[in-house]
C-alpha cells in the first residue's frame, strides 16, 4: 500500500512541475513580446530588431 501512495504522490508532483514549467514559459513569451513591442513603438528610427541589424530606407546609399 505504501508503494501505491508513493507513486500517486510522485505523479502529482510531476504534474505540478509540468504546470509550473508551462507557466514560466508562457510568462517569458509574454515578456519577450511585450518588451519587443514597447521597444519598437518607442524608438523613432531604429536600425535594428532585437539583435538583427536592418535598414528601412528606400535608397540603398
FENTA-V333583 format. One record per helix or strand of 2 or more residues. SS is the DSSP state (a for helix, b for strand). FROM is the first residue (numbers start at 1). TO is the last residue. If there is no record, write none. Layout:
SS/FROM/TO
SS/FROM/TO
This chain:
a/2/42
b/48/49
b/52/53
